[in-house]
Amino acid sequence: MQLTKKNITLWFIILLWAIMVPVLAYVASTDLKVGVGLSVMIIGAAICLVCVANYKLGYYIYISITMTLPLLERMSGSEQSVGVVMDALLLSVLFGCIFKRGDETIKKVKFFKDPLLICLFLYLIILVMEFFNPETHSFLGWYVFMRVSLRCYIFLYVGLNVFNNLKDVRTFMKYWLILGTAAAFYCCIQQWHGLLPYEQAFINKYRDKFGTTMIISGIRLFSFMSDAAVFGIIMACNIIMMLILLTAKRTVITIPTKIVIIVSIMLHVLALGYSGTRTGYVMVPLGLMVFFMANLQKRNTILVAMAFAFFSLVILYGPFHSNPTIVRVRTAFIGKQDESVNVRDRNRHRIQPYLQSHPFGGGVNTTGGNGAKYNPGHQLADFQTDNGFLRAVLETGWIGMLLVAGHFFFLIQIAVSNFFRVKWELDKLLMIGIAAASFAAAISQYAQDTSTLVETSIMLYAFMAIVIKIKYLERA
């Protein structure tokens, strides 16, 4: 057999693995932690090489691993430097994209004329300027926030190279909803069979995890994501998109596929209830309003609206008074205002003098727990905003807050424009689904810091990449 360069490389890889397997086995027998660490490093290096070789596959690998990292962290029994893993994976995807020179269609994107991208660029400039904010006490706090923000920008750029046609968009949405269904199913298992031992040990070990998980009505479940709040927000957005897909004609989405979607919706609804995220309960009807207003002339839309209204009335006013999940859903819409809501309102009024006297904010990572960690002694440290817009205005001033609001506005506006621009019904439903889910996420920003949470930022920046790319592809 003639030895070629390809054969030599293959034999070298086989020989390398043949040597490494017994070496790892020996090291693990002498020191388990070192052996596990080496194994993780080797597997991680292999995954990074795959991401470099195929950046489109790497894009999905990055999302999958990032979404499940909290589960691996709980299995380890201690908090890990998951940010390092995310950075390594994303940089590998970016290098692969650069080496492959991306996709030709990205040249159609007008980076310095698109309103959403301009909004993102201006916000990045604001973040850089916050380094010179005299109110900031810590360079590390600014660096951490910039690192997370740059991660989102890189993810957006890679996404603009991944979504090169509407088929790529359909592939991503199918993948995203399957991933959400897996998360919903895992949450249902947690509810029906209880948390696994390592999950119980993890939340008991860390006081902040325990405080956000245990409530009066029971346990707020989180599936394999970082916490119940971000999990509930994603469940709500997925429910909105799948309900919209159900209005498609049978020639577009077949009956068996719709049955699968209905089963997925049921799992998502249960998971949303088990998460105890009242923000998510409000997101669903408000998000669907966008879709209903754009499609009131269609019979299927009216039928879905009637079915959703009936189901909502049963939940709110049905004879279910002992189920803690249903009781928590009802408190989001009817009944007396929760004391936690009153506390948030009082906090907002109390902080108004600071807003008026600091037009450029107090600096990034100066509020809440991050403020206490990176800027101890700061006036905003330990102040719980419980509001993404409030955090933005406190940390980056009114301009920063308006730019954050602009992210959502232009994302929704472009998605709605794409809805009227694309031709096929399924693509129209996906575009209006993104618009409705993004509007719901904008609403959730009032009660959660949605745009900076890891999992929800992945969803939002993937949506941004989709709507921006389709805008220019369909215009051509």
N, C-alpha and C positions, 0 to 999 in steps of 0.2 A: 504494500500500500504506500503510495507516494505521500510524503509528509508535506502538508501545506501549512501556511500560517494559521489558518483556522483550526486545523487538527492539533497543532502544537499548543495553541491556547487552550483547547478543550482538555488535552492530556495534562497540561499544567494545573488547570483548575481541579481535575479529578485527583491528581497527586497531592495538591494542597489540602483538599478535604480529607483525603486518606491519612495525612499526617496530623491534621488538627483534631480529628475525632478522638483518637486515643489520648492526645495531649490534654484536651479539655476534660476527658473522663478522669485522667490522673489528677489534674488540678482540682477538680470538683471533689474528688475523694479526700484530698488533703485540706482544702479550704472551700466550703460550699459557697460563701459569698463571692469569693474571687472567681470561682467557676461560673456562677450565675452571671456575674458582671461581664466576664469575657464572652459568654454566650449571647448576652443581650447586645454587646458591642458588635459582634460578628453579624448577627441577624440584622441589626440596625444599619450596618455598613452595606449589607446586601440590598436592603430596601432602598437606601439612598442611591445606590448604583442603578437600580431599576428606575427610580424617579428621574435620574439624569438621562438614561437611555430612552425613556418614553415619558415625556413630561405630561402628556394627556392622561396616561394611566397614573402617573405620579400625583396629578391633581386630585384624583379620586382616592388614592391611597392616603394622601395628606388629610383629606376630610374624614375618612374612615378612622384613621388612627387618632386624630385630634378629638373626635367625638367620643371615642372609647377610652382615652387616656385616664379619665377619672376612675373608671372601673379598675384599670390596672394599678392605679395608685392605691385604691382601697384594698386590693388584693395584696399589695406589698406591706400594708399595715402602717405606713407612715407617709407624710407628704414628701413628694419628689419634685425635682427640678424639671417639670414637664415642659416648661417654656423652651428649654434647651433642645428637647426632642422636636418640638414644633418648628423651631428655627432651623434645625438641621434638615428636616424633611422639606420645608418650604424653600430653603436656599438650594437644595438639590433639584427641586422642580424648576426653580428659576434658572439655574445653570443649564439644565436640559433644554429649557425654552430658548435660552440665548444661543446655545450651541447649534440647535436645530433652526435658529433664526425665526422661531415662531411660525406664524401663518401669514400668508400674503394678504389676507383680508383685513388684517389689523391696520394696514396702511389707509384704509377707508375711514378710520376713526379720526375725527378732528379733535385732537387732544386739547388744544388751546382755544377751541371755540365752543365745545360742548358745555352747556351750563352746569351739568352735574359734575363733570370733571374739573371745571373751573372752581366750583364750590369746594371740591376736595383739595385742590391745590392751595386755595386761600386758607383753608382750615389748617393745612400742614404748615403754612407760613406762620399762622397764629401760634401753633405749637412750638415752632422754633423760637419765636419771639418771647414766649413764656420763660425761656431759659434766663432772660434778663429781667424777669419780674422781681422787683425788690422784696416782694412778700414771700417768695419761695425760699425755704431754708435748706433744701436738700437737692443736690445734683442727681443723686441716685433716683429720687422720686420722678424727676423730669425724664431721666434716661429710660426708666422702666415704661413710662407712658409712651414715650417716643418709639421705643422698641415694639410695643404692642401695635401702635398706629402704623408703623412702617410694615409690619407683618400683614396688616389688612391691605395696604396699598400694593404690596407685592402680590398678594393673593388676587387682587382685582386685575392687575396687569396680566398675570398668568391666565386668568379666566377670559380675558379679552382675546387671548390666543387659542383657548380651548374651544370656545363657542364660535364656530365658523359657519354654521348654517342652522336652520331650524331643526334639523335632525339631531344635532348635538344638544340642542335645548331639550328636546323630548327625551333623549337618553338621560340627561342630568335629572330632569324632573322625575322620571321613573326611578332612578337610583335614589334620589332624595326621599321620595315617599316610601320606598322599600326600607330605607334606613330608619325613617320615622316609625314605620310599622313594627320593625324589630324592637325599637326603643319602647314603644307602647306595650308590646307583648311582654317584654321583660318587666315593665312596671306592673302589669297585671299579675305576673308571677310573684312579684314582691308583695303585692296586696293579698293574694290568695294563700300564699304559703309562708309569708313573713320574710323579713330581711335575712340574708345569708349571714352566718357567723362573722365573717370578716367585715361585712358592711356594718353590723352592729358594733363590732369592736372599734371600727374607724370613727364612727360618729360619737361614740362614747369617749374616745381618746381626745378629740378636739372639741373644745367648748363652743367655738363659733359654729361648727357643723351641727352640734347638738341643738343649739338655740334656733337655727333656721329649719330644723327638721321636725322637732317635737312641738306640737301645738295642742290646745285644749281638746280639740276634736279627734286627735290621733296623730299619726305620723304622716308628714308630707313626703311622698315618694319621689324619687329622682331618676329612676331607671339607671342607665350607665352613664348619665351626664353629670355635670359638676354639682348642680343643686336643683331643687324643685322648681324654683322660679324660672330659670332658663328652659328647663324641660317643659314646663307648662306653656310658655310662650311659643315654643316650637310646635307643640301639639296643637295649639289653637290655630296657628298659621296653616298647618297641614290640613286640619279639618276644613278650613275655609276653601283651600284649593281643591280638595277632593269633592266637597259638596258642589262646587262649580263644575267640576268634570262630570258629575252625574247628570247635568243638564244636556250633555251632548247627544246627538242623534244616534240611533242604533247603528247606522252605517259608519259612524265615526268611532264610537266606542261600543263594542258588542255587549250583549246581555251578560255573558259569563264574566267579562272584564268588569262590568258594573257591579256584579255580585261580589267580586273580589274587593272592589273599592268600598262597597258598603260594609263588608266585614272589617276592612281596615279602619273605616270611620268609626265603627263601634268600638274597636280597640283604642283608638285615639281619644274618643269621648270618655271612656272609662279611665284611661291614663290621665287625662286632663283633670277629671274629678279627683282621682287619687293624689295628684300632685298638690292639691289644695291651693292652686294659684288663682286667686279671685280675679286678677287682672286678665288671665286667659279666658275666664267665663265671659267677661265683658267684650273682649276682642272679637269673638266669633260673630255675634250679631252686627257689630259695627263694621267689621270687615266685609261681611256679606252685603251691606248696604251699597257699597261701591258697585258690586256686580249687579244687584237688582236694578239700580238706576240706569245701568248701561244696557240692560236686556229685558226691560219690562214688557216689550212687545212679543216675547217668545213664550209659548205655552209651557215648555219644560221649566222655564225660570219661575213661572207663577206656581207650578206644582211643587217645586222644591221649596219655594218660599212658604207655601201653605203647610207642607210637611214639617218644616223647621219651626214654624210658629206654633203648630200643634204640640210638637215635642217639647218646646220651651215652656208652654203653658202647663203641660203635665208635670214637668220638673218643678216649676215655681209654685203651683197651686194644688198638686196632687196630694193624695192622703199618705204622704211619706214624711213622718215626723221624727222617726228614731234613727234614720240613717245619717251619720255625721257628714258624709260627703255631700249629700243633697242639701243638708242644712247649711253647709258652708257655701254652696253654690247660691242658695237663696239670699244669703247675707250680702252677696255682691250686687243684688238688684233691688231687694225689698227689705223692709224691716228697719230697725233703728241703725244709725250709723255706728260702726265699730269704733271702739276707743282708740285703736291704733291709727285709724283715719283721723280722728280728732287730734292726736299727738302730732301727726304729720302736718296738719293745718296750722297748729300753733307754732311748730318749728319754722314753717315758711314765713309766718308773720314776724317771728322773732329775728330772722336773718335779714329782713328787708333793709334795715339801716346799713348793713355791710354791703349789700348790693349797690345801694345808692352812692356809697363813698368809695367804691372800688370798681370803676368802669372796666378795668382790664383783668378783674378777678384776682384771686389769691395765689394762682399758680396751679399747675396740674398736680394731681395726687396730693392735695392738701385737705380734702374732705373725707369724712368717714373713717373707716379702719385704716385705709391707706394713708390718710393724713396723720393718724397717730403713729403709724409705722415709719413713714418716711419724713414727716415734718412734725415731730413731737413739739408741743408748745405753741403751734400755730393756732390762730384764733378759730380756724375752721376744723382743726383736728378733732376727730370723733363726732363731728356733726353729721348725722345720718340724713342724707338728702332724700333717699327713697324716690328719686325722680331724676331721670337722665337730663332733662332740660335744666333743672335747678342746679345739678352738678356742673353742667357746662357753663352756666352763667356765673356760678361762684368761682370756678377755676380759671375760665378763659374770658370772662366778661361777656357783655351783650353781643359783641360781634361774633364770638365763638359760639354762643347759643343760637344766634340767627343762622350761622353756617351749618350747625347740626340739624336745625329744622329744615334748612335748604336741602340737605342730603335726602331727607324723606320726601320733601315736596317734589323735587325734580325726578326722583326715582318713580314716584307714583304717576307724575305727569307724563314721563316718557313711556311708561308701561301702558297707560291708557291710550296714548297716541299710537303705539304699536298695535294695540287691539284693533284699531280702525284701519291700520296699514296692512297687516298680514291678511292672507286670503283664506287659508283652510280653517275650518271651524275649530279643530283641536288646538291649533296655534293661537287662535283668538282666545280660546278659553284659558290657555296657559298664560297669555299676556295679561288678561283681566284678573286671573288668579293671583299673579305676582303683584298686580296693583292693589288688590283687595287685602292680601296678606301683608304687604308693606304698609298700607294704611292702618291696619290693625296693630302692626309693630310700632308705628308712630304714636298711636293712642297709648300703647303699653309703656312708651317712653315717659309718660307722665307719672306712672307709678313704679317703674323699674328703670334701671340704667341699661336698657336693652342694647343700645348700639355698641357698648364696650364689652359686653359679655362674650366670651370666646365662641360659644356655639351659635348664638344669634348673630354675631358679626360675620361668621362664615356664611350663614344664610343670606344676610342682607347684601354682602359684597358679591356673592354669587349672583344674586338678583340684579345688582348694578351692572355686572359684566354682561349679563344676558340682555338686558333692555338696551344698554348702550350699543352693543354689537348689532342686535337686530335692527335698531334704528337706522344704522348706516348700511347694513346689508339690504334691507328692504327698500331703501331709498334709491339704491343703484339701479 
